[in-house]
Amino acid sequence: SGKTTLTERIRPRWEQRPPESRQKDIDATPLRRMGVAADQAHVIAFLASSHADFVTGLTIDVTGGL
């Protein structure tokens, strides 16, 4: 699902799944792709930066739109 982030540990198992099963996960995600570690890292970098100085009490779901 869109809540899966394809990390080095997860990717090999995900790639062993049948193509139809993988495509179903991709199609269920509004951004039409699986998340990668860089997607998570970009949000962390933003929150750690001065650009997020006025952000408080927020949950950010990095799930591709789910």
Secondary structure by P-SEA (a helix, b strand, c coil): ccccccccccaaaaaaccaaaaaaaaaaccccccccaaaaaaaaaaaaccccccccbbbbbccccc
